[in-house]
Structure formats: C-alpha cells, structure tokens
Amino acid sequence: MNSAALPACIVLAGGLGTRLRSVVSDRPKCLAPVGSRPFIALQLEMLATRGIQRFVLSLAHLAPMVQKAVEPMQSRLRIDTVTEPEPLGTGGAILYAMHQAGVQECMVTNGDTWLDADLGGLIAPLNPAAHEKLRMGCTVVADRSRYGGVAFEGSGLVAGFLPKGAEGAGPINAGFYRLHRSALDGWSVGAKFSLELDVLPGLIAAGAVSATPLDGAFIDIGVPEDYRRFCDRYA
C-alpha cells in the first residue's frame, strides 16, 4: 500500500488507571513496567511492525512523564503528543487529538491494549459510498463476561452490544477503530464526551459502523491480573 494512504494512529493514553493502581501507583498505566521497559514502548514498536507510521499520543494524567518516556523512541518512530486541557472522555480526546494533529481520518487504540494482529482491515480506507464512518476491530476471546459482546448484522455492520456478565467465548469490541471526522459531527473541539456511550449508539443506528476481525493475541492490561499475565508472557 502507498505509504501516503496509511493513517495516523491516535493512542488514548491519558487515563487515570484507577483499576491498576494497586500494582502501578506512581505512573500512568501506559507506562506500567514490563521487565525494564514501559508497556507503551512495546505497544508502539509492535504496531509499527504492523504498518503504522505515525502515532499521536493523547495525554492528560502525568503527561510530562509519558513524553519523557517516549523521547528515546522518537529517533526511530514518528511520535507526536497532544495534551488535553482537561480530561475530555474518549470521544472528546479523539476529536481534540484529530484537530491538533490535523487529520480527518485516523486509527484509534487504547494505551493499555495489546493486540498483536494483522491490521490490514483497519489500514484500508473507509468507504464513504457505503456510509461507513467508523470501522470497529473485533476479536474473539474465550470469556467475554468482563467485556460484553458485539452483535452483527448479516451485512457485516455492527448491530449493537451485548451486556457484560454473560460467560462464554465470543467477539468483543477490541477498542481499535478507524474513523472519519464526520463520525464526531455535532461535537465541538474541547467538548467532553464518550465514544462508546455518546457516539457509537447513534452511528450504529444509522448503519455507519462496520466490523473487521482482528485475530491475534489480545490483552487489556488495565486490571492487575491481566497486567501480570502480560508481564509473564512478554517481560
């Protein structure tokens, strides 16, 4: 693929990490140590091997600490940082980062998510002729009770979400997206809002959210047991 067509990837790394605070209390969760390195270093390097050439880190909590941690990587990877003026929620952070970085279409992931998968389905541009405004990466896990699930229409569109608590294997929202600025129409730069609660339901109802499978190792390090599992595997 022409490198000019590759999108920037916004990494949402501004969260407080309250669920992980019992084991990582002195730094943002994206800097949780994995051996001698911060998690985000491993994450960005892995994503770069999957074809991403530009990263935009959306920061808030302890932003200077994250900026300092990624400085040594900036000679090898293109990493820009954007600091929210105040916590804006996932949707507000994405819109603010897109505005600051000057992008109209981008990929988005979370700064505590490891998904070692082929990203071709997200790197491919959106299809505006099909009214596609957001493409959601979905992955199958052995137990989706912690995450909830995703329901699909036969056309490959996302039909809705299943509640948390139901045990068993199934597809979940992997927290990895490709979206166009028009997906956030109606919201102003600097507004506080949630992508998951305030944006996705309306887009799904309008048939504007497609799904793409992402098959690979998936770990959300946001809770202590999964953080330890990640360290056991990758440290």
DAZIFEN-V708956 format. One record per backbone hydrogen bond with DSSP energy under -0.5 kcal/mol. NH is the residue of the N-H (numbers start at 1). CO is the residue of the C=O. Records with the same first field share a line. If there is no record, write none. Layout:
NH: CO  CO
This chain:
5: 2
6: 3
8: 105
9: 54
10: 8  107
11: 56
12: 10  109
13: 11  58
20: 17
21: 17  18
23: 20
24: 20
31: 28
32: 29
34: 37
35: 33
37: 34
39: 32
40: 30
41: 38
42: 38
43: 39
44: 40
45: 41
46: 42
47: 43
48: 44
49: 45
50: 46  47
51: 48
52: 47
55: 78
56: 9
57: 80
58: 11  56
59: 57  82
61: 14
63: 60
65: 62
66: 62
67: 63
68: 64
69: 65
70: 66
71: 67
73: 70
74: 70  71
76: 73
77: 73
78: 53
79: 77
80: 55
82: 57
84: 59  82
91: 193
92: 88  193
93: 89
94: 90
95: 91
96: 92
97: 93
98: 94
99: 95
100: 96
101: 97
102: 98
103: 98
106: 179
107: 8
108: 177
109: 10
110: 175
111: 12
113: 110
114: 219
115: 113
116: 217
117: 115
118: 215
119: 117
122: 119
123: 119
124: 120
128: 126
130: 127
131: 128
132: 127
133: 131  208
134: 208
135: 178
136: 210
137: 176
138: 212
139: 172
141: 170
144: 168
147: 144
148: 144
149: 162
150: 171
151: 160
153: 157
156: 153
158: 209
159: 151
160: 151
162: 149
165: 145
166: 163
170: 141
172: 139
174: 137  172
176: 137
177: 108
178: 135
179: 106
180: 133
181: 104
183: 180
184: 181
185: 182
187: 184
191: 188
193: 88  191
198: 194
199: 194  195
200: 195
203: 199
204: 200
205: 201
206: 202
207: 204
208: 203
210: 134  208
211: 156
212: 136
214: 138
215: 213
216: 214
217: 116
219: 114
221: 112  219
223: 220
224: 19
226: 223
227: 223
228: 224
229: 225
230: 226
231: 227
232: 228
233: 229
234: 230
235: 231
